[in-house]
Amino acid sequence: MQALCFITKAFSFMFVYVWLRSTVPRYRYDQLMNLGWKIMIPIALINLVCTAVAVKFPFFIWIPVAAVLGFLTYRFLDRFAQNP
């Protein structure tokens, strides 16, 4: 039974890996740098601020802060997507 479960999980992982690898296009180095500097770092900083607020303040304060930061992230990404 354990072997069947392992084989099923391994096959599922390999299937998803091959499926994603064949459908997602390859990025050039400049596209990866653009993605990292303009999208991932701002999202990581927003996540850091949200986590700091959630740790420092009680529950009822960080929900609106997370909502506002989420909205600002959406606006930032929307503006970036329109002007690449």
MMTF fields as JSON, N, C-alpha, C and O atoms, coordinates in Angstrom:
{
  "mmtfVersion": "1.0.0",
  "mmtfProducer": "UNKNOWN",
  "numBonds": 335,
  "numAtoms": 336,
  "numGroups": 84,
  "numChains": 1,
  "numModels": 1,
  "chainsPerModel": [1],
  "groupsPerChain": [84],
  "chainIdList": ["A"],
  "bondAtomList": [4, 2, 8, 6, 12, 10, 16, 14, 20, 18, 24, 22, 28, 26, 32, 30, 36, 34, 40, 38, 44, 42, 48, 46, 52, 50, 56, 54, 60, 58, 64, 62, 68, 66, 72, 70, 76, 74, 80, 78, 84, 82, 88, 86, 92, 90, 96, 94, 100, 98, 104, 102, 108, 106, 112, 110, 116, 114, 120, 118, 124, 122, 128, 126, 132, 130, 136, 134, 140, 138, 144, 142, 148, 146, 152, 150, 156, 154, 160, 158, 164, 162, 168, 166, 172, 170, 176, 174, 180, 178, 184, 182, 188, 186, 192, 190, 196, 194, 200, 198, 204, 202, 208, 206, 212, 210, 216, 214, 220, 218, 224, 222, 228, 226, 232, 230, 236, 234, 240, 238, 244, 242, 248, 246, 252, 250, 256, 254, 260, 258, 264, 262, 268, 266, 272, 270, 276, 274, 280, 278, 284, 282, 288, 286, 292, 290, 296, 294, 300, 298, 304, 302, 308, 306, 312, 310, 316, 314, 320, 318, 324, 322, 328, 326, 332, 330],
  "bondOrderList": [1, 1, 1, 1, 1, 1, 1, 1, 1, 1, 1, 1, 1, 1, 1, 1, 1, 1, 1, 1, 1, 1, 1, 1, 1, 1, 1, 1, 1, 1, 1, 1, 1, 1, 1, 1, 1, 1, 1, 1, 1, 1, 1, 1, 1, 1, 1, 1, 1, 1, 1, 1, 1, 1, 1, 1, 1, 1, 1, 1, 1, 1, 1, 1, 1, 1, 1, 1, 1, 1, 1, 1, 1, 1, 1, 1, 1, 1, 1, 1, 1, 1, 1],
  "groupList": [{"groupName": "MET", "atomNameList": ["N", "CA", "C", "O"], "elementList": ["N", "C", "C", "O"], "formalChargeList": [0, 0, 0, 0], "bondAtomList": [1, 0, 2, 1, 3, 2], "bondOrderList": [1, 1, 2], "singleLetterCode": "M", "chemCompType": "L-PEPTIDE LINKING"}, {"groupName": "GLN", "atomNameList": ["N", "CA", "C", "O"], "elementList": ["N", "C", "C", "O"], "formalChargeList": [0, 0, 0, 0], "bondAtomList": [1, 0, 2, 1, 3, 2], "bondOrderList": [1, 1, 2], "singleLetterCode": "Q", "chemCompType": "L-PEPTIDE LINKING"}, {"groupName": "ALA", "atomNameList": ["N", "CA", "C", "O"], "elementList": ["N", "C", "C", "O"], "formalChargeList": [0, 0, 0, 0], "bondAtomList": [1, 0, 2, 1, 3, 2], "bondOrderList": [1, 1, 2], "singleLetterCode": "A", "chemCompType": "L-PEPTIDE LINKING"}, {"groupName": "LEU", "atomNameList": ["N", "CA", "C", "O"], "elementList": ["N", "C", "C", "O"], "formalChargeList": [0, 0, 0, 0], "bondAtomList": [1, 0, 2, 1, 3, 2], "bondOrderList": [1, 1, 2], "singleLetterCode": "L", "chemCompType": "L-PEPTIDE LINKING"}, {"groupName": "CYS", "atomNameList": ["N", "CA", "C", "O"], "elementList": ["N", "C", "C", "O"], "formalChargeList": [0, 0, 0, 0], "bondAtomList": [1, 0, 2, 1, 3, 2], "bondOrderList": [1, 1, 2], "singleLetterCode": "C", "chemCompType": "L-PEPTIDE LINKING"}, {"groupName": "PHE", "atomNameList": ["N", "CA", "C", "O"], "elementList": ["N", "C", "C", "O"], "formalChargeList": [0, 0, 0, 0], "bondAtomList": [1, 0, 2, 1, 3, 2], "bondOrderList": [1, 1, 2], "singleLetterCode": "F", "chemCompType": "L-PEPTIDE LINKING"}, {"groupName": "ILE", "atomNameList": ["N", "CA", "C", "O"], "elementList": ["N", "C", "C", "O"], "formalChargeList": [0, 0, 0, 0], "bondAtomList": [1, 0, 2, 1, 3, 2], "bondOrderList": [1, 1, 2], "singleLetterCode": "I", "chemCompType": "L-PEPTIDE LINKING"}, {"groupName": "THR", "atomNameList": ["N", "CA", "C", "O"], "elementList": ["N", "C", "C", "O"], "formalChargeList": [0, 0, 0, 0], "bondAtomList": [1, 0, 2, 1, 3, 2], "bondOrderList": [1, 1, 2], "singleLetterCode": "T", "chemCompType": "L-PEPTIDE LINKING"}, {"groupName": "LYS", "atomNameList": ["N", "CA", "C", "O"], "elementList": ["N", "C", "C", "O"], "formalChargeList": [0, 0, 0, 0], "bondAtomList": [1, 0, 2, 1, 3, 2], "bondOrderList": [1, 1, 2], "singleLetterCode": "K", "chemCompType": "L-PEPTIDE LINKING"}, {"groupName": "SER", "atomNameList": ["N", "CA", "C", "O"], "elementList": ["N", "C", "C", "O"], "formalChargeList": [0, 0, 0, 0], "bondAtomList": [1, 0, 2, 1, 3, 2], "bondOrderList": [1, 1, 2], "singleLetterCode": "S", "chemCompType": "L-PEPTIDE LINKING"}, {"groupName": "VAL", "atomNameList": ["N", "CA", "C", "O"], "elementList": ["N", "C", "C", "O"], "formalChargeList": [0, 0, 0, 0], "bondAtomList": [1, 0, 2, 1, 3, 2], "bondOrderList": [1, 1, 2], "singleLetterCode": "V", "chemCompType": "L-PEPTIDE LINKING"}, {"groupName": "TYR", "atomNameList": ["N", "CA", "C", "O"], "elementList": ["N", "C", "C", "O"], "formalChargeList": [0, 0, 0, 0], "bondAtomList": [1, 0, 2, 1, 3, 2], "bondOrderList": [1, 1, 2], "singleLetterCode": "Y", "chemCompType": "L-PEPTIDE LINKING"}, {"groupName": "TRP", "atomNameList": ["N", "CA", "C", "O"], "elementList": ["N", "C", "C", "O"], "formalChargeList": [0, 0, 0, 0], "bondAtomList": [1, 0, 2, 1, 3, 2], "bondOrderList": [1, 1, 2], "singleLetterCode": "W", "chemCompType": "L-PEPTIDE LINKING"}, {"groupName": "ARG", "atomNameList": ["N", "CA", "C", "O"], "elementList": ["N", "C", "C", "O"], "formalChargeList": [0, 0, 0, 0], "bondAtomList": [1, 0, 2, 1, 3, 2], "bondOrderList": [1, 1, 2], "singleLetterCode": "R", "chemCompType": "L-PEPTIDE LINKING"}, {"groupName": "PRO", "atomNameList": ["N", "CA", "C", "O"], "elementList": ["N", "C", "C", "O"], "formalChargeList": [0, 0, 0, 0], "bondAtomList": [1, 0, 2, 1, 3, 2], "bondOrderList": [1, 1, 2], "singleLetterCode": "P", "chemCompType": "L-PEPTIDE LINKING"}, {"groupName": "ASP", "atomNameList": ["N", "CA", "C", "O"], "elementList": ["N", "C", "C", "O"], "formalChargeList": [0, 0, 0, 0], "bondAtomList": [1, 0, 2, 1, 3, 2], "bondOrderList": [1, 1, 2], "singleLetterCode": "D", "chemCompType": "L-PEPTIDE LINKING"}, {"groupName": "ASN", "atomNameList": ["N", "CA", "C", "O"], "elementList": ["N", "C", "C", "O"], "formalChargeList": [0, 0, 0, 0], "bondAtomList": [1, 0, 2, 1, 3, 2], "bondOrderList": [1, 1, 2], "singleLetterCode": "N", "chemCompType": "L-PEPTIDE LINKING"}, {"groupName": "GLY", "atomNameList": ["N", "CA", "C", "O"], "elementList": ["N", "C", "C", "O"], "formalChargeList": [0, 0, 0, 0], "bondAtomList": [1, 0, 2, 1, 3, 2], "bondOrderList": [1, 1, 2], "singleLetterCode": "G", "chemCompType": "PEPTIDE LINKING"}],
  "groupTypeList": [0, 1, 2, 3, 4, 5, 6, 7, 8, 2, 5, 9, 5, 0, 5, 10, 11, 10, 12, 3, 13, 9, 7, 10, 14, 13, 11, 13, 11, 15, 1, 3, 0, 16, 3, 17, 12, 8, 6, 0, 6, 14, 6, 2, 3, 6, 16, 3, 10, 4, 7, 2, 10, 2, 10, 8, 5, 14, 5, 5, 6, 12, 6, 14, 10, 2, 2, 10, 3, 17, 5, 3, 7, 11, 13, 5, 3, 15, 13, 5, 2, 1, 16, 14],
  "groupIdList": [1, 2, 3, 4, 5, 6, 7, 8, 9, 10, 11, 12, 13, 14, 15, 16, 17, 18, 19, 20, 21, 22, 23, 24, 25, 26, 27, 28, 29, 30, 31, 32, 33, 34, 35, 36, 37, 38, 39, 40, 41, 42, 43, 44, 45, 46, 47, 48, 49, 50, 51, 52, 53, 54, 55, 56, 57, 58, 59, 60, 61, 62, 63, 64, 65, 66, 67, 68, 69, 70, 71, 72, 73, 74, 75, 76, 77, 78, 79, 80, 81, 82, 83, 84],
  "secStructList": [7, 2, 2, 2, 2, 2, 2, 2, 2, 2, 2, 2, 2, 2, 2, 2, 2, 2, 2, 2, 2, 2, 2, 1, 7, 7, 7, 7, 2, 2, 2, 2, 2, 2, 2, 0, 0, 0, 0, 0, 2, 2, 2, 2, 2, 2, 2, 2, 2, 2, 2, 2, 2, 2, 2, 2, 1, 7, 2, 2, 2, 2, 2, 2, 2, 2, 2, 2, 2, 2, 2, 2, 2, 2, 2, 2, 2, 2, 2, 2, 2, 2, 7, 7],
  "xCoordList": [0.818, 0.0, 0.865, 0.568, 1.943, 2.818, 3.546, 3.766, 3.911, 4.594, 3.663, 4.092, 2.405, 1.431, 1.223, 1.123, 1.161, 1.015, 2.241, 2.099, 3.43, 4.657, 4.709, 5.047, 4.383, 4.402, 3.391, 3.67, 2.22, 1.197, 1.674, 1.51, 2.261, 2.769, 3.901, 3.937, 4.814, 5.932, 5.441, 5.911, 4.507, 3.957, 3.229, 3.351, 2.478, 1.758, 2.734, 2.534, 3.787, 4.787, 5.455, 5.618, 5.839, 6.484, 5.537, 5.957, 4.269, 3.296, 3.143, 3.163, 2.991, 2.837, 4.106, 4.031, 5.277, 6.545, 6.673, 7.014, 6.408, 6.508, 5.458, 5.731, 4.277, 3.194, 3.556, 3.392, 4.047, 4.43, 5.628, 5.682, 6.577, 7.777, 7.444, 8.089, 6.452, 6.112, 5.188, 5.128, 4.47, 3.515, 4.05, 3.66, 4.92, 5.446, 6.632, 7.538, 6.631, 7.738, 9.023, 8.995, 10.131, 11.414, 11.592, 11.222, 12.162, 12.43, 13.888, 14.769, 14.139, 15.506, 16.036, 15.269, 17.325, 17.95, 17.419, 17.141, 17.279, 16.789, 15.333, 14.942, 14.532, 13.151, 13.115, 12.293, 13.991, 14.054, 14.503, 13.97, 15.472, 15.922, 14.816, 14.63, 14.078, 12.961, 11.89, 11.361, 11.579, 10.592, 11.046, 10.258, 12.3, 12.809, 12.835, 12.37, 13.378, 13.541, 12.247, 12.019, 11.405, 10.206, 8.961, 8.008, 8.934, 7.729, 8.007, 7.339, 8.981, 9.177, 9.705, 9.248, 10.641, 11.171, 10.11, 9.989, 9.325, 8.259, 7.219, 6.743, 6.864, 5.902, 6.508, 5.807, 7.792, 8.443, 8.491, 8.293, 8.746, 8.759, 7.37, 7.229, 6.356, 4.987, 4.634, 3.988, 5.051, 4.832, 5.554, 5.012, 6.754, 7.509, 6.792, 6.708, 6.278, 5.543, 4.275, 3.963, 3.544, 2.321, 2.637, 1.911, 3.694, 4.067, 4.495, 4.143, 5.248, 5.668, 4.469, 4.419, 3.501, 2.296, 1.49, 0.959, 1.393, 0.626, 1.261, 0.551, 2.591, 3.269, 3.199, 3.033, 3.326, 3.408, 2.052, 1.95, 1.026, -0.268, -1.286, -1.107, -2.348, -3.383, -4.156, -4.016, -4.965, -5.688, -6.531, -6.516, -7.257, -8.209, -7.548, -8.223, -6.261, -5.588, -4.987, -5.024, -4.432, -3.682, -4.548, -4.057, -5.825, -6.694, -6.902, -6.742, -7.253, -7.351, -6.011, -5.961, -4.937, -3.617, -3.295, -2.799, -3.567, -3.325, -4.207, -3.77, -5.454, -6.345, -5.816, -5.814, -5.375, -4.845, -3.573, -3.409, -2.676, -1.453, -1.731, -1.052, -2.721, -3.112, -3.646, -3.327, -4.463, -4.992, -3.87, -3.86, -2.926, -1.799, -0.935, -0.43, -0.765, -0.019, -0.738, -0.114, -2.051, -2.841, -2.684, -2.484, -2.772, -2.643, -1.24, -1.085, -0.221, 1.145, 1.342, 1.909, 0.873, 1.033, 0.184, 0.599, -0.983, -1.831, -1.176, -1.217, -0.576, 0.11, 1.327, 1.608, 2.053, 3.227, 2.845, 3.545, 1.74, 1.309, 0.879, 1.011, 0.364, -0.078, 1.094, 1.026, 2.181, 3.335, 4.592, 5.371, 4.807, 5.984, 7.277, 8.342],
  "yCoordList": [-1.195, 0.0, 1.264, 2.233, 1.236, 2.4, 2.594, 3.724, 1.507, 1.606, 2.196, 3.009, 1.798, 2.341, 3.836, 4.607, 4.233, 5.65, 6.44, 7.523, 5.907, 6.565, 6.683, 7.744, 5.618, 5.647, 6.64, 7.35, 6.7, 7.66, 9.094, 9.937, 9.368, 10.718, 11.075, 12.186, 10.153, 10.413, 10.658, 11.58, 9.844, 10.034, 11.373, 12.067, 11.733, 13.008, 14.171, 15.111, 14.107, 15.17, 15.263, 16.363, 14.146, 14.159, 14.681, 15.421, 14.299, 14.766, 16.283, 16.957, 16.816, 18.269, 18.979, 20.025, 18.426, 19.034, 19.104, 20.155, 18.017, 17.987, 18.897, 19.582, 18.908, 19.748, 21.225, 21.974, 21.656, 23.059, 23.413, 24.494, 22.508, 22.773, 22.951, 23.74, 22.231, 22.329, 23.495, 23.937, 24.005, 25.079, 26.464, 27.435, 26.582, 27.89, 28.213, 27.394, 29.407, 29.738, 30.012, 30.331, 29.881, 30.206, 31.71, 32.403, 32.199, 33.626, 33.903, 33.106, 35.032, 35.473, 36.073, 36.355, 36.261, 36.786, 38.18, 38.474, 39.036, 40.392, 40.375, 41.219, 39.423, 39.318, 38.855, 39.335, 37.931, 37.482, 38.607, 38.75, 39.401, 40.53, 41.557, 42.114, 41.812, 42.747, 42.247, 43.016, 40.97, 40.379, 40.47, 40.813, 40.166, 40.192, 41.582, 41.777, 42.556, 43.885, 44.679, 45.441, 44.517, 45.361, 44.728, 45.444, 43.419, 42.76, 42.053, 42.328, 41.146, 40.29, 41.043, 40.786, 41.952, 42.685, 43.592, 43.59, 44.376, 45.15, 44.276, 44.634, 43.143, 42.25, 41.703, 41.589, 41.366, 40.859, 41.932, 41.628, 43.168, 44.246, 44.497, 44.745, 44.436, 44.591, 43.449, 43.668, 42.237, 41.088, 41.277, 40.926, 41.819, 42.072, 43.087, 42.903, 44.153, 45.163, 44.564, 44.808, 43.786, 43.139, 42.222, 42.218, 41.457, 40.543, 41.31, 40.922, 42.393, 43.2, 43.818, 43.846, 44.313, 44.89, 43.818, 44.059, 42.634, 41.546, 41.076, 40.696, 41.097, 40.653, 41.726, 41.411, 42.986, 44.078, 44.46, 44.726, 44.488, 45.017, 43.905, 42.805, 44.188, 43.16, 42.871, 43.561, 41.837, 41.292, 42.331, 42.368, 43.168, 44.067, 45.201, 45.871, 45.442, 46.529, 46.038, 46.758, 44.819, 44.433, 43.955, 43.843, 43.664, 43.272, 44.441, 44.247, 45.656, 46.77, 47.126, 47.501, 47.007, 47.311, 46.33, 46.736, 45.049, 44.046, 44.304, 44.123, 44.728, 45.028, 46.21, 46.167, 47.248, 48.427, 48.062, 48.452, 47.323, 46.931, 45.995, 46.06, 45.131, 44.279, 45.088, 44.813, 46.091, 46.958, 47.732, 47.867, 48.241, 48.97, 48.057, 48.478, 46.824, 45.861, 45.62, 45.576, 45.466, 45.273, 46.468, 46.286, 47.68, 48.874, 48.954, 49.314, 48.62, 48.655, 47.669, 48.014, 46.441, 45.426, 45.742, 45.461, 46.315, 46.701, 47.796, 47.765, 48.758, 49.832, 49.299, 49.724, 48.373, 47.796, 46.968, 46.985, 46.242, 45.392, 46.225, 45.78, 47.43, 48.268, 48.964, 49.26, 49.235, 49.926, 49.091, 49.367, 48.079, 47.229, 47.906, 47.301],
  "zCoordList": [0.0, 0.0, 0.0, -0.699, 0.8, 0.847, -0.48, -0.915, -1.109, -2.397, -3.454, -4.273, -3.442, -4.388, -4.169, -5.124, -2.912, -2.589, -3.064, -3.632, -2.835, -3.276, -4.788, -5.311, -5.494, -6.96, -7.493, -8.459, -6.878, -7.298, -7.095, -7.977, -5.943, -5.678, -6.634, -7.161, -6.86, -7.76, -9.186, -9.854, -9.648, -10.985, -11.094, -12.103, -10.064, -10.075, -10.145, -10.914, -9.345, -9.369, -10.736, -11.263, -11.313, -12.627, -13.707, -14.597, -13.629, -14.607, -14.543, -15.573, -13.336, -13.185, -13.631, -14.276, -13.297, -13.702, -15.22, -15.762, -15.901, -17.366, -17.985, -18.971, -17.418, -17.936, -17.822, -18.786, -16.662, -16.498, -17.363, -17.95, -17.438, -18.233, -19.708, -20.4, -20.187, -21.61, -21.918, -23.066, -20.933, -21.216, -20.888, -21.536, -19.913, -19.527, -20.429, -20.58, -21.031, -21.929, -21.151, -19.962, -21.84, -21.219, -21.21, -22.158, -20.13, -20.009, -20.345, -20.02, -20.996, -21.218, -19.918, -18.997, -19.853, -18.63, -18.298, -17.136, -19.303, -19.043, -18.558, -17.752, -19.042, -18.558, -17.114, -16.333, -16.746, -15.355, -14.427, -13.327, -14.856, -14.04, -13.884, -12.802, -14.961, -14.917, -13.948, -13.145, -14.03, -13.131, -11.68, -10.799, -11.436, -10.072, -9.465, -8.342, -10.198, -9.649, -9.611, -8.672, -10.606, -10.687, -10.089, -9.782, -9.913, -9.403, -8.081, -7.084, -8.059, -6.885, -5.668, -4.554, -5.841, -4.69, -4.071, -2.846, -4.841, -4.197, -3.491, -2.414, -4.084, -3.425, -2.131, -1.125, -2.143, -0.931, 0.152, 1.328, -0.225, 0.767, 1.34, 2.537, 0.506, 0.995, 1.939, 2.963, 1.602, 2.473, 3.804, 4.852, 3.779, 4.999, 5.887, 7.102, 5.284, 6.052, 6.643, 7.809, 5.858, 6.363, 7.534, 8.529, 7.432, 8.505, 9.748, 10.862, 9.576, 10.725, 11.429, 12.659, 10.658, 11.259, 11.973, 13.057, 11.376, 11.982, 13.284, 14.215, 13.36, 14.577, 15.668, 16.846, 15.268, 16.244, 16.833, 18.031, 16.011, 16.452, 16.629, 16.107, 17.362, 17.554, 16.27, 15.26, 16.349, 15.201, 14.469, 13.238, 15.186, 14.545, 13.779, 12.997, 13.969, 13.246, 11.936, 10.939, 11.916, 10.721, 9.584, 8.461, 9.821, 8.7, 7.731, 6.526, 8.206, 7.245, 6.599, 5.428, 7.364, 6.796, 5.679, 4.628, 5.887, 4.851, 3.631, 2.494, 3.87, 2.746, 1.932, 0.702, 2.607, 1.91, 1.15, -0.007, 1.787, 1.1, -0.074, -1.099, 0.075, -1.044, -2.212, -3.369, -1.901, -2.956, -3.633, -4.856, -2.847, -3.437, -4.298, -5.339, -3.874, -4.692, -6.01, -7.071, -5.935, -7.156, -8.095, -9.296, -7.563, -8.411, -9.014, -10.181, -8.221, -8.714, -9.853, -10.889, -9.659, -10.696, -11.923, -13.047, -11.726, -12.843, -13.67, -14.899, -12.995, -13.71, -14.446, -15.567, -13.83, -14.486, -15.693, -16.705, -15.599, -16.705, -17.892, -19.032, -17.656, -18.762, -19.435, -20.628, -18.689, -19.252, -19.053, -18.141, -19.883, -19.685, -20.028, -19.906]
}
